[in-house]
Amino acid sequence: MSRNYDGDIEGRFWFGIQNSNAANRFGVIGHPPTHLEYYFDEDNLEECEKEIKLIERKLGSNLELLDDFYDINVVDKAEHKAMIEMLGDDVMADYADLVLGRKIIDCVKRKGDCYFMAEF
């Protein structure tokens, strides 16, 4: 069963890698009970950008490899699993969060705010 987030941005949390509360990392705490609700606006951009830079530095040389791999390829489950085995869960969790953070920033810059709900 996959856990999704939807609203102004949408996607799936990476199974076994990414927590449902991954967006907490970017400065807004999700509100339970059945879903985590997130609302980001221009006031959150600085903190989001700061966290993205921190993740990018942490990923180091793996960042370009991961960006190229996921931007260029239509990745099947076996390839995705191989990448996780090669780089490890922690690196992949950071990269999954980076993808989410980039979506949040793009949404806020495009429309002024970003609202979404994340399944628990």
Long-range contacts (C-beta under 8 A, 24 or more apart in sequence): 3-118, 3-119, 3-120, 4-118, 4-119, 5-100, 5-116, 5-117, 5-118, 5-119, 6-116, 6-117, 7-38, 7-114, 7-115, 7-116, 7-117, 8-107, 8-111, 8-113, 8-114, 8-115, 8-116, 9-103, 9-104, 9-106, 9-107, 9-114, 9-116, 10-116, 11-99, 11-100, 11-103, 13-96, 13-118, 13-119, 14-92, 14-93, 14-96, 16-89, 17-84, 17-89, 17-92, 17-93, 17-96, 18-93, 18-96, 18-97, 18-100, 19-93, 20-118, 20-119, 20-120, 21-118, 22-96, 22-97, 22-100, 22-118, 23-100, 23-101, 23-104, 23-116, 23-118, 25-51, 25-97, 25-101, 26-51, 26-52, 26-100, 26-101, 26-104, 27-51, 30-118, 32-120, 34-120, 35-117, 35-118, 35-119, 35-120, 36-117, 36-118, 36-120, 37-115, 37-116, 37-117, 37-118, 38-104, 38-114, 38-115, 38-116, 38-117, 38-118, 39-113, 39-114, 39-115, 40-104, 40-107, 40-108, 40-113, 40-114, 40-115, 41-108, 41-112, 41-113, 41-114, 42-108, 42-112, 42-113, 44-108, 45-105, 45-108, 45-109, 48-101, 48-104, 48-105, 48-108, 49-105, 51-101, 52-98, 52-101, 52-102, 52-105, 55-94, 55-95, 55-97, 55-98, 55-101, 56-98, 58-94, 59-91, 59-94, 59-95, 59-98, 62-87, 62-91, 62-95, 63-95, 63-98, 66-95, 70-99
